[in-house]
Amino acid sequence: MASQAAHHLHSHFTSLPLPSRRPRNGYSAPRSLTVTASKNPPIQGRKLRAAVVGGGPAGSSTAEALASGGVETFLFERSPADAKPCGGAIPLCMLDEFRIPLRLVDRHVTEMRIISPSNLTVDFGKTLQPGEFIAMVRREVLDSFLRSRAESAGASLITGLVTDLEVPTSGSAPYVVHYISNSSRRTLAVDVVVGADGANSRVAKSIKAGDYSCAIAFQERIRLPDEKMEYYQNLAEMYLGDDVSPDFYAWVFPKCDHVAVGTGTVCSKPDIKAFQRGMRERVKPKIAGGKVIKVEAHPIPEHPRPVRVLGRAALVGDAAGYVTKCSGEGIYFAAKSGRMCGEAIVKASEGGMRAVTEEDLRREYLREWDARYLSTYRLLDLLQSVFYRSNATREALVELCGGEYVQRMSLDSYMYKRLAAGNRWEDVKMAANTVGSLLRCQIMGRRMEALKA
Ligand SMILES: Cc1cc2nc3c(=O)[nH]c(=O)nc-3n(C[C@H](O)[C@H](O)[C@H](O)COP(=O)(O)OP(=O)(O)OC[C@H]3O[C@@H](n4cnc5c(N)ncnc54)[C@H](O)[C@@H]3O)c2cc1C
């Protein structure tokens, strides 16, 4: 029954006009995107059809790459007017790589302050070169820009909530997307599906991609009096301590006319509001007189999903679980994974002319992604488990962050998404300092506990 319906829809959509090929408008195909001979069967009389579910950075970047590469692309977004709860910090390289105009950037952060549980403060911007900064954006602004660009590249934006995905049982039958748009239930048959629908991914559920553990992040947007806002002009703060999070950090990020104050935790989710209260206490004098204009919370994936590609469906961004531990960064990785997945489909389908297979998605997208980023995820995972374990290890982390070498290495890696060229002697010193700081702070921590007892 389901496959009959799918066949009907398939024929129905075959007669749809293809989206007109508009200029690429900002999207530049990467040099490595070469079209190679494929053994996949050609598609007759139409182009390959792809549904991208979710219009965040992952979905829009997927859709832009697909549409620019000749694939007939449908981008589903349930609420284009809303803003994803997010701190909105993005690395410098993203502006270039994704051609994000400077006018979208609210703040150029050049000072980062890390504050330890005992309020030891380290300024983290010493090694920044002129013109280097961390960009602060509002997600409603960034997301709507990226979605419009996907549309300009030829993707059809469908404002609708995807409620289900019928997975075909045969190799060439279509996937059927069920969605609600303008209060009516509709369906769309496609050849390929990309799940870019975030941490609660419907696509992941439909393809039985398995679960991952999630942190919960809570954030308040607070409008400050002018003189208080002045303090956060180009400054972002990270607070560490059991009072603000048992396993993550809390933050104050500056936005256009307000600050985002938030925190997150994996191991103690029911207490998230208590941690936010702890955070408000820590920043009390700096936000005095502020007015809360928005309160938001959202899950943050902790690890990649057990399955990220199945059949002709792939997951990208938060749906795939691509947020880094330690920093909780996900916007760049969402956009990057979306673009890589879109390009993989374009390449395997020879510009939308041929069918694609699971093996294509694995080879061209998954393996490439893992080869490029898996080690980064593992390293940050390790750092989080070493340094966010107790107040003593957090003190050690802040102490270490005072070192110029540590600052340069971590900022370069963050801002340019490449491992900064190190210096062997400095690496040895850094390792020795790490062990020294950890030991010293553990011993101090134990002494403090003993004194309290
Ligand atoms: C409080 C908080 C602060 C954060 N701060 C930062 C930060 O400062 N920097 C950083 O890099 N990362 C940050 N992150 C992580 C970052 O927000 C995510 O990694 C990023 O948004 C992932 O992008 P995405 O496109 O994969 O998913 P999302 O941004 O979640 O986008 C998914 C989209 O899919 C749509 N959608 C979902 N389900 C459906 C459906 N069934 N049908 C149709 N549409 C659907 C949603 O409306 C949404 O627009 C933060 C996260 C949180 C929660």
PDBQT file of the ligand as one rigid body, heavy atoms in Angstrom, charges set to zero:
ROOT
HETATM    1  C1  LIG A 501      21.878  27.474  24.166  1.00  0.00    +0.000 C 
HETATM    2  C2  LIG A 501      22.823  27.041  23.067  1.00  0.00    +0.000 A 
HETATM    3  C3  LIG A 501      23.944  27.807  22.773  1.00  0.00    +0.000 A 
HETATM    4  C4  LIG A 501      24.796  27.450  21.719  1.00  0.00    +0.000 A 
HETATM    5  N1  LIG A 501      25.832  28.271  21.401  1.00  0.00    +0.000 NA
HETATM    6  C5  LIG A 501      26.610  27.994  20.329  1.00  0.00    +0.000 A 
HETATM    7  C6  LIG A 501      27.609  28.910  19.909  1.00  0.00    +0.000 A 
HETATM    8  O1  LIG A 501      27.803  29.989  20.486  1.00  0.00    +0.000 OA
HETATM    9  N2  LIG A 501      28.380  28.588  18.832  1.00  0.00    +0.000 N 
HETATM   10  C7  LIG A 501      28.202  27.409  18.145  1.00  0.00    +0.000 A 
HETATM   11  O2  LIG A 501      28.932  27.149  17.177  1.00  0.00    +0.000 OA
HETATM   12  N3  LIG A 501      27.225  26.543  18.510  1.00  0.00    +0.000 NA
HETATM   13  C8  LIG A 501      26.424  26.806  19.552  1.00  0.00    +0.000 A 
HETATM   14  N4  LIG A 501      25.407  25.937  19.896  1.00  0.00    +0.000 N 
HETATM   15  C9  LIG A 501      25.182  24.751  19.054  1.00  0.00    +0.000 C 
HETATM   16  C10 LIG A 501      24.454  25.159  17.754  1.00  0.00    +0.000 C 
HETATM   17  O3  LIG A 501      23.299  25.900  18.097  1.00  0.00    +0.000 OA
HETATM   18  C11 LIG A 501      24.056  23.924  16.923  1.00  0.00    +0.000 C 
HETATM   19  O4  LIG A 501      25.150  23.052  16.828  1.00  0.00    +0.000 OA
HETATM   20  C12 LIG A 501      23.602  24.330  15.519  1.00  0.00    +0.000 C 
HETATM   21  O5  LIG A 501      22.429  25.095  15.588  1.00  0.00    +0.000 OA
HETATM   22  C13 LIG A 501      23.323  23.110  14.647  1.00  0.00    +0.000 C 
HETATM   23  O6  LIG A 501      22.770  23.503  13.415  1.00  0.00    +0.000 OA
HETATM   24  P1  LIG A 501      21.796  22.529  12.601  1.00  0.00    +0.000 P 
HETATM   25  O7  LIG A 501      21.463  23.214  11.340  1.00  0.00    +0.000 OA
HETATM   26  O8  LIG A 501      22.375  21.170  12.565  1.00  0.00    +0.000 OA
HETATM   27  O9  LIG A 501      20.506  22.365  13.520  1.00  0.00    +0.000 OA
HETATM   28  P2  LIG A 501      19.503  23.488  14.050  1.00  0.00    +0.000 P 
HETATM   29  O10 LIG A 501      20.167  24.789  14.128  1.00  0.00    +0.000 OA
HETATM   30  O11 LIG A 501      18.872  22.912  15.272  1.00  0.00    +0.000 OA
HETATM   31  O12 LIG A 501      18.437  23.597  12.867  1.00  0.00    +0.000 OA
HETATM   32  C14 LIG A 501      17.460  22.614  12.673  1.00  0.00    +0.000 C 
HETATM   33  C15 LIG A 501      16.330  23.254  11.914  1.00  0.00    +0.000 C 
HETATM   34  O13 LIG A 501      15.398  22.231  11.539  1.00  0.00    +0.000 OA
HETATM   35  C16 LIG A 501      14.090  22.695  11.760  1.00  0.00    +0.000 C 
HETATM   36  N5  LIG A 501      13.282  21.487  12.008  1.00  0.00    +0.000 N 
HETATM   37  C17 LIG A 501      13.438  20.614  13.035  1.00  0.00    +0.000 A 
HETATM   38  N6  LIG A 501      12.555  19.613  12.911  1.00  0.00    +0.000 NA
HETATM   39  C18 LIG A 501      11.838  19.866  11.791  1.00  0.00    +0.000 A 
HETATM   40  C19 LIG A 501      10.764  19.181  11.147  1.00  0.00    +0.000 A 
HETATM   41  N7  LIG A 501      10.277  18.036  11.628  1.00  0.00    +0.000 N 
HETATM   42  N8  LIG A 501      10.253  19.715  10.010  1.00  0.00    +0.000 NA
HETATM   43  C20 LIG A 501      10.751  20.881   9.498  1.00  0.00    +0.000 A 
HETATM   44  N9  LIG A 501      11.775  21.577  10.075  1.00  0.00    +0.000 NA
HETATM   45  C21 LIG A 501      12.302  21.068  11.199  1.00  0.00    +0.000 A 
HETATM   46  C22 LIG A 501      14.211  23.618  12.981  1.00  0.00    +0.000 C 
HETATM   47  O14 LIG A 501      13.144  24.555  13.011  1.00  0.00    +0.000 OA
HETATM   48  C23 LIG A 501      15.561  24.269  12.752  1.00  0.00    +0.000 C 
HETATM   49  O15 LIG A 501      15.470  25.468  12.017  1.00  0.00    +0.000 OA
HETATM   50  C24 LIG A 501      24.550  26.260  20.961  1.00  0.00    +0.000 A 
HETATM   51  C25 LIG A 501      23.434  25.475  21.269  1.00  0.00    +0.000 A 
HETATM   52  C26 LIG A 501      22.573  25.856  22.306  1.00  0.00    +0.000 A 
HETATM   53  C27 LIG A 501      21.355  25.000  22.582  1.00  0.00    +0.000 C 
ENDROOT
TORSDOF 0
